Amino acid sequence: MLLDVSSRADGPLFDGRAQALANRYVDHLERQLAEDGLNILKREMRAVFKHPTGYYESRCVVVDGHKIWDSRVVYGPWLAGVGSRNFPVTRFKGYDHWIRTRHELNSRKQGIGERLLRRYTGRM
């Protein structure tokens, strides 16, 4: 008795297309989260800053496609409440705009990821 079993593997999972789409999804998700985070951060700054000049807000940008950065504005740590000149040196404890941004973005990230994933799974 002779039994011959053979199979053929082709399609997105076997030719690398699925891996490439998964990598594109991760890149797109990181960019989307960073952009949404920047929008949340700017909204928080407009809500809490007492005398905004617009300079600090204009220096907050997305870099490398996935990081939100304040471009090392010298008074950025002071505004965030983590500088050496904050309480107890002065009465100013800082704003918690970065912390609020992180919490809101963490609560939204799953929904953002799931909506974005739907665009990619059909092609895998």
For each residue, the residues with C-beta under 8 A, 3 or more apart:
1:
2:
3:
4:
5:
6:
7:
8:
9: 14
10: 14 15
11: 14 15
12: 15 17 18 21 123 124
13: 18 124
14: 9 10 11
15: 10 11 12
16: 19 20
17: 12 20 21 123 124
18: 12 13 21 22 124
19: 16 22 23
20: 16 17 23 24
21: 12 17 18 24 25 120 123 124
22: 18 19 25 26 120 124
23: 19 20 26 27
24: 20 21 27 28 120
25: 21 22 28 29 116 117 120
26: 22 23 29 30
27: 23 24 30 31 65
28: 24 25 31 32 116
29: 25 26 32 33 112 113 116
30: 26 27 33 34 65 66
31: 27 28 34 35 62 65 66
32: 28 29 35 36 112 116
33: 29 30 36 37 66 105 109 112
34: 30 31 37 38 62 65 66 67 68
35: 31 32 38 39 62
36: 32 33 39 40 105 108 112
37: 33 34 40 41 68 101 105
38: 34 35 41 42 60 61 62 68
39: 35 36 42 43
40: 36 37 43 44 100 101 104 105
41: 37 38 44 45 60 68 97 98 101
42: 38 39 45 46 57 60
43: 39 40 46 47
44: 40 41 47 48 95 97 100 101
45: 41 42 48 49 52 56 57 60 95 97
46: 42 43 49 52 57
47: 43 44
48: 44 45 95 96 97
49: 45 46 52 56 79 95
50:
51:
52: 45 46 49 56 57
53: 56
54: 57 58
55: 58 59 73
56: 45 49 52 53 59 60 70 73 75 76 79
57: 42 45 46 52 54 60
58: 54 55
59: 55 56 70 71 73
60: 38 41 42 45 56 57 68 69 70 71
61: 38 68 69 71
62: 31 34 35 38 65 66 67 68 69
63: 67 68 69
64: 67
65: 27 30 31 34 62
66: 30 31 33 34 62
67: 34 62 63 64
68: 34 37 38 41 60 61 62 63 101
69: 60 61 62 63 72
70: 56 59 60 73 76
71: 59 60 61
72: 69 76
73: 55 56 59 70 76
74:
75: 56 78 79 83
76: 56 70 72 73 79 80
77: 80 82 83 84
78: 75 81 83 85 86 92 94
79: 49 56 75 76 94 95 97
80: 76 77 83 94 95 96 97 98
81: 78 86 87 92 93 94 95 96
82: 77 86 94
83: 75 77 78 80 86 94
84: 77 89
85: 78 89 90 92
86: 78 81 82 83 89 90 92 93 94
87: 81 90 91 92 93 94
88:
89: 84 85 86
90: 85 86 87
91: 87
92: 78 81 85 86 87
93: 81 86 87
94: 78 79 80 81 82 83 86 87
95: 44 45 48 49 79 80 81
96: 48 80 81 99 100
97: 41 44 45 48 79 80 100 101
98: 41 80 101 102
99: 96 102 103
100: 40 44 96 97 103 104
101: 37 40 41 44 68 97 98 104 105
102: 98 99 105 106
103: 99 100 106 107
104: 40 100 101 107 108
105: 33 36 37 40 101 102 108 109
106: 102 103 109
107: 103 104
108: 36 104 105 111 112
109: 33 105 106 112 113
110: 113 114
111: 108 114 115
112: 29 32 33 36 108 109 115 116
113: 29 109 110 116 117
114: 110 111 117 118
115: 111 112 118
116: 25 28 29 32 112 113 119 120
117: 25 113 114 120 121
118: 114 115 121 122
119: 116 122
120: 21 22 24 25 116 117 123 124
121: 117 118 124
122: 118 119
123: 12 17 21 120
124: 12 13 17 18 21 22 120 121
